[in-house]
Amino acid sequence: MAAYLMCLTSGSGMPVFTRSVGSVKPLPFPVIGSLNAVHMFATNHNATLRSTTTEDARIVWREFRNSLVLISVTSRDSAADDVLAGKLLENVFDAMILLYGLDELTNIKNVERFKKEIK
């Protein structure tokens, strides 16, 4: 199974962190930016984009507290469906709340400092 997990700020789309599982190459910045741009485009047009599939991948987006967007990209051969991938994203955000606190996650004042702390 190959999977990517990305965390970006909601307002500016600044990448906070990227994690991967399996023997996969890191995602290039333009790909991460494009995935976030698709989500932002849908949001600006009052649509909720939850997930999509391609020939070889499943992509799931979740925005939390109008502060952070978590994106999961998994290979289609994995057993994870949209519900499981969504639960994964919720669990990651909940773990971030335990580590940093809800106020820190919803009111990120200095993104660069936050990126260093979260790594």
C-alpha positions as CSV (number, residue, x, y, z in Angstrom):
1,M,0.0,0.0,0.0
2,A,1.3,3.5,-0.9
3,A,-0.2,6.6,0.8
4,Y,0.5,10.2,1.3
5,L,-0.9,12.5,4.0
6,M,-0.6,16.3,3.5
7,C,-1.5,19.1,5.9
8,L,-2.0,22.7,4.5
9,T,-3.4,25.9,5.9
10,S,-6.9,26.7,4.8
11,G,-6.5,30.3,4.0
12,S,-3.2,30.4,2.2
13,G,-2.6,26.8,1.2
14,M,0.9,26.8,2.8
15,P,2.1,23.2,3.3
16,V,2.6,22.4,7.0
17,F,3.8,18.8,6.6
18,T,3.7,15.8,4.2
19,R,4.0,12.2,5.3
20,S,4.2,9.1,3.2
21,V,3.8,5.3,3.7
22,G,5.4,2.7,1.5
23,S,8.2,3.0,-1.0
24,V,7.0,6.1,-2.8
25,K,8.7,9.2,-4.0
26,P,7.9,12.4,-2.3
27,L,5.1,14.4,-4.0
28,P,6.4,17.5,-5.8
29,F,5.2,20.8,-4.6
30,P,3.2,21.5,-7.8
31,V,1.1,18.4,-7.2
32,I,0.4,19.4,-3.6
33,G,-0.5,22.8,-4.7
34,S,-2.8,21.4,-7.4
35,L,-4.6,19.2,-4.9
36,N,-5.1,22.1,-2.6
37,A,-6.2,24.4,-5.5
38,V,-9.0,21.9,-6.5
39,H,-10.3,22.0,-2.9
40,M,-10.1,25.8,-2.8
41,F,-11.9,26.1,-6.1
42,A,-14.7,24.0,-4.9
43,T,-14.9,25.9,-1.6
44,N,-15.0,29.3,-3.4
45,H,-18.0,28.0,-5.4
46,N,-19.9,26.8,-2.4
47,A,-19.3,23.1,-3.1
48,T,-17.9,20.5,-0.8
49,L,-15.3,18.3,-2.3
50,R,-14.9,15.2,-0.2
51,S,-13.1,12.7,-2.5
52,T,-12.3,11.5,-5.9
53,T,-10.7,8.6,-7.6
54,T,-8.3,8.3,-10.6
55,E,-7.1,5.2,-12.4
56,D,-4.6,4.4,-9.7
57,A,-5.4,6.6,-6.7
58,R,-8.1,7.7,-4.2
59,I,-7.9,11.3,-2.9
60,V,-9.8,12.5,0.1
61,W,-10.0,16.1,1.4
62,R,-11.1,17.3,4.9
63,E,-11.1,20.9,6.2
64,F,-11.0,21.3,9.9
65,R,-12.2,24.4,11.8
66,N,-11.5,26.6,8.8
67,S,-7.9,26.4,9.7
68,L,-6.2,23.2,8.3
69,V,-6.9,21.0,5.3
70,L,-5.8,17.4,5.4
71,I,-5.4,15.5,2.2
72,S,-5.0,11.8,1.8
73,V,-3.8,10.1,-1.4
74,T,-3.9,6.3,-1.4
75,S,-3.3,3.8,-4.1
76,R,-6.5,2.2,-5.3
77,D,-5.2,-1.3,-4.6
78,S,-5.4,-0.5,-0.8
79,A,-8.4,-1.6,1.2
80,A,-9.1,2.0,2.3
81,D,-12.3,3.5,1.1
82,D,-13.5,7.1,1.4
83,V,-14.9,6.4,4.9
84,L,-11.7,4.9,6.2
85,A,-9.6,7.6,4.7
86,G,-11.9,10.3,6.1
87,K,-11.6,8.6,9.6
88,L,-7.8,8.6,9.2
89,L,-7.8,12.3,8.5
90,E,-10.1,13.0,11.5
91,N,-7.9,10.9,13.8
92,V,-4.8,12.8,12.6
93,F,-6.5,16.1,13.4
94,D,-7.6,14.8,16.8
95,A,-4.0,13.7,17.5
96,M,-2.8,17.2,16.5
97,I,-5.3,18.6,19.0
98,L,-3.9,16.4,21.7
99,L,-0.4,17.6,21.0
100,Y,-0.9,21.3,20.3
101,G,-4.3,22.2,21.6
102,L,-7.4,23.3,19.6
103,D,-6.6,27.1,20.1
104,E,-3.1,26.7,18.6
105,L,-4.5,24.8,15.6
106,T,-7.4,27.1,14.9
107,N,-5.4,30.4,15.3
108,I,-2.1,29.8,13.6
109,K,-0.3,33.1,13.8
110,N,3.1,32.2,12.5
111,V,2.9,29.3,10.0
112,E,6.7,28.9,9.7
113,R,7.1,28.5,13.5
114,F,4.2,26.1,13.5
115,K,5.8,24.0,10.7
116,K,9.0,23.7,12.7
117,E,7.1,22.7,15.9
118,I,5.0,20.1,14.2
119,K,7.8,18.3,12.5
